[in-house]
Amino acid sequence: MLESHFGRKNTKASYKTKVNYVRYADDFIITAISKELLENDVLPVVTAFMGERGLTLSTSKTLVTHITEGFDFLGQNLRKYNGKLLIKPSRKNLQTHLRKIKDIVNVNRTSRQDILIKQLNPVLLGWANYHRHVVAKETFGYVDYRVWKLLWRWSCRRHGNRQKRWVKRNIFTQSKARTGFSKVPYCPASQ
């Protein structure tokens, strides 16, 4: 559809307009050399293309913006900082992830530690694996801090009649640089 109007990819015609298209399922982004080109030329072509198929372009979800302002796509924020494109986990995706973790911890208030760990691990690993290829070090650090805080509160509540020193010694493991949450022995047969 876009090739017929703006030239095939890697041709002279496509280099002039720099119109590119990325699609995943029913989400897509279209980039171009200028905002005017997108609004005046590309948007009508896309609207007509979707109209032929009985679809409409949602005005609330359609965003025409400059890359320096950034935009969210598939749970990640794409934005140029000082001419360098950085892709980070989006704030909305981060908040949803933290809310999901908090819900798991709240549902398991009286559960054993190993059960809580078994429920949290797939959620944490899945989210981290999805965002591992982008600039996510600060975000991972923030998630680590928030998860530690949730687990500390869970431990203090679960062992409310114990001192915090006892909770730290008996629930958390301590290494030189990190504090872990597992005093549970690893037993692969029980999985």
C-alpha positions as CSV (number, residue, x, y, z in Angstrom):
1,M,0.0,0.0,0.0
2,L,2.7,2.6,1.0
3,E,5.1,1.2,-1.6
4,S,2.8,2.2,-4.5
5,H,2.6,5.8,-3.2
6,F,6.1,6.4,-1.8
7,G,8.3,3.9,-3.6
8,R,9.6,0.5,-2.7
9,K,12.0,0.2,0.1
10,N,15.7,0.9,-0.7
11,T,14.9,2.8,-3.9
12,K,15.6,6.4,-4.9
13,A,11.9,7.3,-4.4
14,S,11.9,5.9,-0.9
15,Y,15.0,7.7,0.2
16,K,13.4,11.1,-0.6
17,T,10.3,10.6,1.6
18,K,11.8,8.1,4.1
19,V,8.4,6.6,4.7
20,N,8.8,3.4,6.7
21,Y,6.2,1.0,8.1
22,V,6.5,-1.4,11.1
23,R,3.6,-3.7,12.0
24,Y,3.0,-6.2,14.8
25,A,-0.5,-7.9,14.8
26,D,-2.9,-5.0,14.7
27,D,-0.5,-2.3,15.9
28,F,1.7,-0.4,13.5
29,I,3.9,2.7,13.2
30,I,4.7,4.7,10.2
31,T,7.7,7.0,10.1
32,A,8.5,9.7,7.6
33,I,10.9,12.6,7.0
34,S,8.4,15.3,8.2
35,K,5.2,15.7,10.2
36,E,3.5,17.4,7.2
37,L,4.2,14.4,4.9
38,L,2.6,12.1,7.5
39,E,-0.5,14.3,8.1
40,N,-1.1,15.4,4.4
41,D,0.0,12.4,2.4
42,V,0.4,9.2,4.5
43,L,-2.6,9.5,6.8
44,P,-5.2,9.8,4.0
45,V,-3.7,6.8,2.2
46,V,-3.8,4.7,5.3
47,T,-7.4,5.8,6.1
48,A,-8.5,4.9,2.6
49,F,-6.7,1.6,2.7
50,M,-8.4,0.7,6.0
51,G,-11.8,2.0,4.8
52,E,-11.8,-0.4,1.9
53,R,-11.6,-3.3,4.4
54,G,-14.3,-1.9,6.7
55,L,-11.8,-0.7,9.3
56,T,-11.3,2.7,10.8
57,L,-8.2,4.4,12.2
58,S,-8.9,5.3,15.9
59,T,-8.3,9.0,16.4
60,S,-7.6,8.5,20.1
61,K,-4.8,6.0,19.4
62,T,-3.4,7.8,16.4
63,L,-0.5,10.0,17.3
64,V,1.6,12.2,14.9
65,T,4.7,13.3,16.9
66,H,8.4,14.0,16.5
67,I,10.8,11.3,17.6
68,T,12.4,13.6,20.1
69,E,9.1,13.7,22.0
70,G,8.9,9.9,21.9
71,F,6.0,7.5,21.7
72,D,5.0,4.1,23.1
73,F,4.8,1.0,20.9
74,L,4.4,-2.6,22.2
75,G,5.1,-1.7,25.8
76,Q,8.3,0.2,25.0
77,N,9.0,3.9,24.7
78,L,11.0,5.0,21.6
79,R,12.6,8.4,21.8
80,K,15.6,10.3,20.5
81,Y,17.9,11.9,23.1
82,N,20.5,14.2,21.7
83,G,20.2,12.5,18.3
84,K,20.5,9.0,19.7
85,L,17.5,6.6,19.6
86,L,16.9,5.0,22.9
87,I,14.2,2.3,23.5
88,K,13.1,1.9,27.1
89,P,10.2,0.1,28.8
90,S,7.2,2.5,28.8
91,R,5.9,3.9,32.1
92,K,2.5,2.4,31.5
93,N,4.0,-1.0,31.0
94,L,6.2,-0.6,34.1
95,Q,3.2,0.4,36.3
96,T,1.1,-2.5,35.0
97,H,3.9,-4.9,35.8
98,L,4.4,-3.5,39.3
99,R,0.7,-3.6,40.0
100,K,0.6,-7.3,38.9
101,I,3.5,-8.1,41.3
102,K,1.7,-6.3,44.1
103,D,-1.5,-8.2,43.4
104,I,0.4,-11.6,43.6
105,V,2.0,-10.6,46.9
106,N,-1.3,-9.4,48.3
107,V,-3.1,-12.6,47.3
108,N,-0.4,-14.7,48.9
109,R,-0.3,-12.9,52.3
110,T,-0.5,-16.1,54.3
111,S,1.3,-18.4,51.8
112,R,4.6,-20.0,52.4
113,Q,7.7,-18.3,51.0
114,D,8.4,-21.0,48.4
115,I,4.9,-20.7,47.0
116,L,5.2,-16.9,46.7
117,I,8.6,-17.3,44.9
118,K,7.1,-19.9,42.5
119,Q,4.3,-17.4,41.6
120,L,6.6,-14.4,41.3
121,N,9.4,-15.9,39.3
122,P,7.6,-16.4,35.9
123,V,6.1,-12.9,36.0
124,L,9.5,-11.3,36.8
125,L,11.5,-13.4,34.4
126,G,9.0,-13.0,31.5
127,W,8.9,-9.2,31.9
128,A,12.7,-9.0,32.2
129,N,13.2,-11.2,29.2
130,Y,10.9,-9.1,27.1
131,H,12.8,-5.9,27.9
132,R,16.3,-7.3,28.0
133,H,17.2,-6.0,24.5
134,V,16.5,-2.4,25.3
135,V,17.9,0.3,27.6
136,A,16.4,-1.0,30.8
137,K,19.2,-1.0,33.5
138,E,17.6,1.9,35.5
139,T,14.1,0.4,35.1
140,F,15.4,-3.1,36.2
141,G,17.0,-1.4,39.3
142,Y,13.7,0.3,40.1
143,V,11.7,-2.9,39.8
144,D,14.3,-4.7,42.0
145,Y,13.9,-2.0,44.6
146,R,10.1,-2.1,44.5
147,V,10.0,-5.9,44.6
148,W,12.4,-6.0,47.6
149,K,10.2,-3.4,49.4
150,L,7.1,-5.5,48.8
151,L,8.8,-8.7,49.9
152,W,10.2,-7.0,53.0
153,R,6.7,-5.8,54.0
154,W,5.3,-9.3,53.2
155,S,8.0,-10.9,55.5
156,C,7.4,-8.4,58.4
157,R,3.6,-9.0,58.2
158,R,4.0,-12.7,57.9
159,H,6.3,-12.9,60.9
160,G,4.7,-9.9,62.8
161,N,5.7,-11.1,66.3
162,R,9.4,-11.4,65.3
163,Q,12.0,-8.7,65.3
164,K,13.1,-7.2,62.0
165,R,16.6,-8.5,62.6
166,W,15.2,-12.0,62.9
167,V,13.3,-11.5,59.6
168,K,16.4,-10.3,57.9
169,R,18.5,-13.2,59.1
170,N,16.0,-16.0,58.6
171,I,14.0,-14.9,55.5
172,F,16.6,-13.1,53.4
173,T,20.0,-14.2,52.2
174,Q,22.9,-11.7,52.3
175,S,25.9,-11.6,50.0
176,K,28.5,-8.9,49.5
177,A,26.4,-6.8,47.1
178,R,22.8,-8.2,47.2
179,T,20.1,-9.2,49.5
180,G,18.1,-12.3,48.3
181,F,14.7,-13.5,49.3
182,S,15.3,-17.2,49.3
183,K,16.2,-19.3,52.3
184,V,14.2,-22.1,50.7
185,P,16.4,-25.0,49.7
186,Y,16.4,-25.8,46.0
187,C,14.6,-29.1,45.2
188,P,14.1,-29.7,41.5
189,A,12.0,-32.8,42.2
190,S,9.2,-30.7,43.8
191,Q,8.7,-28.6,40.6
